[in-house]
Amino acid sequence: MEPTDGGARRAIFAPVDNLARVEAVVHRLGDAIELGLLADGEQLPGESELAGLLGVSTVTLREALMALRQQGLVTTRRGRGGGSFVSQPAVPAEERLKARLRGWSTEELRDLGDHWAALSGAAARLAADRTAPEDLRPLRRTVEELTRAGDAAARSRVYGRFHVELAAAAQSARLTREQVTLQTEIGALPCLVLSDDAYREEVAERQRAVISAVQDGAHDSAGALAERCVRESTARLIAVRLAL
């Protein structure tokens, strides 16, 4: 698997916030690994460089890398050619994701859903006004890939990609950057709701409806459908959180 380029990598290695910095680094890199944004076997930047990219101290970074090693997501090699390397798990660590979800309150999840719905709804409305039919091919390919994805991690990657591609179809660089950043924050959490095959099919049908509305130039319908897709996923995540 080739390393991810462009905006996704910039978002992965952007400075983390000031709260619980070790946990923030663990979540950022751990989710990127589980979602395949960082390729299996890929060498991470050196400690000093990576700490600088993330805006943390080398001590904080080393603690985070130790936690990632304990989770089996990073391996360390000594000597010439050594360093920290991505060790992508075969399946997402469900318990780790549930522990991550416990860190979100239901109010925070609703707020996240509101932001996400606003971004995707605005992107769908703009795409309906601006996008030519041939520009919708990446979105169609992504939906078909979702229907074929067999595991929750693959489904989660494709689900997030759909929303980034929708923003790109709107021909808005700012919306696209915002969506990439949001997907990095959400990380692998959608794995917790996309393991259900029936819901996966439901999501695919809703995404097809968004594409059809965009192609027809029905911007209000496209926006409403995109928002509904996001709000349904957020509601399911909240239900999982309440059950923990």
WORA-V555357 format. One record per residue. PHI is phi in radians with two decimals (NA if undefined). OMEGA is omega as a letter, one per 40 degrees, with the letter a starting at -180 (999 if undefined). D_LAST is the distance of its C-alpha to the last C-alpha in Angstrom with 1 decimal. Layout:
{{PHI	OMEGA	D_LAST} {PHI	OMEGA	D_LAST}}
//
This chain:
{{NA	a	34.1} {-1.42	i	35.7} {-1.05	i	34.1} {-1.26	i	32.9} {-1.94	i	35.5} {1.34	a	35.9} {-1.06	a	33.4} {-1.08	i	30.2} {-1.17	i	31.6} {-1.08	i	32.7} {-1.20	i	29.2} {-1.05	a	27.7} {-1.75	i	30.3} {-1.31	a	30.6} {-1.01	i	30.2} {-1.52	a	26.7} {-1.32	a	26.2} {-1.46	a	27.0} {-1.61	i	23.6} {0.79	a	21.9} {-1.13	i	24.4} {-1.07	i	23.5} {-1.09	a	19.9} {-1.10	i	21.2} {-1.18	i	23.7} {-1.05	i	21.2} {-1.12	a	19.0} {-1.06	a	22.1} {-1.30	a	23.9} {-1.09	i	21.0} {-1.15	i	19.9} {-1.08	i	23.7} {-1.21	a	24.2} {-1.14	i	21.4} {-1.51	i	22.6} {1.43	i	26.2} {-1.24	i	27.5} {-1.97	a	28.8} {-1.35	i	30.7} {-1.02	a	30.4} {1.51	a	33.1} {-1.18	i	33.7} {-1.47	i	35.0} {-1.31	i	33.3} {-0.98	i	35.7} {-1.00	a	37.2} {-0.99	a	35.4} {-1.12	a	37.7} {-1.16	a	37.5} {-1.16	i	33.7} {-1.07	i	33.3} {-1.15	i	35.7} {-1.09	a	34.1} {-1.51	i	30.7} {1.26	i	32.4} {-2.20	i	31.2} {-1.34	i	33.2} {-1.14	i	34.0} {-1.11	i	32.4} {-1.07	a	29.0} {-1.08	a	29.4} {-1.11	i	30.2} {-1.12	i	27.2} {-1.15	i	25.0} {-1.12	i	27.0} {-1.10	i	26.6} {-1.12	i	22.8} {-1.17	i	23.2} {-1.13	i	25.7} {-1.12	i	23.3} {-1.50	i	20.8} {1.35	a	23.8} {-1.72	i	24.0} {-2.43	i	27.3} {-2.10	a	30.4} {-2.11	i	33.3} {-2.05	a	36.9} {-1.71	i	39.8} {1.44	a	43.4} {-1.08	a	45.1} {1.36	a	42.8} {-1.46	a	39.8} {2.49	i	36.7} {-1.79	a	33.0} {-2.20	i	32.2} {-1.20	i	29.3} {-2.18	a	27.8} {-1.28	a	25.9} {-1.26	i	23.4} {-1.18	i	24.2} {-2.32	i	20.6} {-1.16	i	17.7} {-1.39	a	15.6} {-1.04	a	12.3} {-1.15	i	10.7} {-1.14	i	12.6} {-1.17	i	11.4} {-1.15	i	7.6} {-1.11	i	9.0} {-1.10	a	11.2} {-1.12	i	8.8} {-1.07	i	7.4} {-1.31	i	11.1} {-1.79	i	11.5} {-1.42	i	11.5} {-1.12	i	11.7} {-1.14	i	15.4} {-1.15	i	15.8} {-1.15	i	14.3} {-1.12	i	16.7} {-1.12	i	19.5} {-1.06	i	19.0} {-1.09	i	19.2} {-1.09	i	22.3} {-1.13	a	23.9} {-1.08	a	23.2} {-1.09	i	24.5} {-1.11	i	27.5} {-1.12	a	28.4} {-1.22	i	28.2} {-1.13	i	29.9} {-1.11	i	32.7} {-1.09	a	33.1} {-1.11	i	33.5} {-1.14	i	36.0} {-1.18	i	38.1} {-1.08	i	38.0} {-1.09	a	39.4} {-1.56	a	42.3} {-2.04	a	42.9} {-1.60	i	42.0} {-1.46	a	44.5} {-0.93	a	43.5} {-1.18	i	43.9} {-1.30	a	41.3} {-1.60	a	38.6} {-1.04	i	39.0} {-1.03	i	36.3} {-1.14	i	33.8} {-1.13	i	35.0} {-1.09	a	34.8} {-1.13	i	31.2} {-1.11	i	30.2} {-1.15	i	32.1} {-1.15	i	30.5} {-1.06	a	27.0} {-1.16	a	28.3} {-1.67	a	29.4} {-1.14	a	26.4} {-1.60	a	25.1} {-2.09	a	22.0} {-1.12	a	19.0} {-1.13	i	20.3} {-1.11	i	23.7} {-1.09	a	22.3} {-1.12	i	20.4} {-1.05	a	23.6} {-1.21	i	25.7} {-1.07	i	23.5} {-1.13	i	23.8} {-1.07	a	27.5} {-0.97	a	28.3} {-1.23	i	27.5} {-1.17	i	29.5} {-1.17	i	32.3} {-1.12	i	32.3} {-1.14	i	32.8} {-1.14	i	35.6} {-1.13	i	37.2} {-1.30	a	37.4} {1.02	i	39.7} {-2.16	i	38.0} {-1.11	a	37.6} {-1.18	i	35.7} {-1.08	i	33.2} {-1.12	i	32.8} {-1.07	i	32.2} {-1.09	a	29.6} {-1.18	i	27.8} {-1.06	i	28.0} {-1.09	i	26.6} {-1.11	i	23.7} {-1.11	i	22.8} {-1.16	i	23.0} {-1.18	i	20.6} {-1.15	i	18.1} {1.08	a	18.8} {-1.60	a	17.0} {-0.97	i	13.8} {-1.04	i	15.4} {-0.96	a	15.3} {-1.24	a	11.8} {-2.06	a	13.6} {-1.63	i	17.1} {-1.27	i	16.9} {-1.36	a	17.8} {-1.10	a	21.6} {-1.12	i	22.1} {-1.22	i	20.2} {-1.00	i	22.0} {-1.15	i	25.2} {-1.08	i	24.3} {-1.08	a	23.7} {-1.05	i	27.1} {-1.13	i	28.9} {-1.17	i	27.8} {-1.17	i	28.8} {-1.08	i	32.1} {-1.13	i	32.6} {-1.06	a	32.2} {-1.07	i	34.8} {-1.10	i	37.2} {-1.15	i	37.0} {-1.10	a	37.7} {-1.09	a	40.6} {-1.38	a	42.0} {1.30	a	41.9} {-1.52	a	39.8} {-1.12	i	38.1} {-1.15	i	36.6} {-1.15	i	35.1} {-1.05	i	33.9} {-1.10	a	32.1} {-1.12	i	30.5} {-1.16	i	29.3} {-1.11	i	27.9} {-1.12	a	26.0} {-1.10	i	24.6} {-1.02	a	23.4} {-1.18	a	21.5} {-1.13	i	20.1} {-1.14	i	18.9} {-1.12	i	17.0} {-1.11	i	15.6} {-1.07	i	14.5} {-1.18	i	12.7} {-1.10	i	10.9} {-1.10	i	10.0} {-1.08	i	8.9} {-1.10	i	6.5} {-1.06	a	5.4} {-1.18	a	5.6} {-1.42	a	3.8} {-1.26	999	0.0}}
//
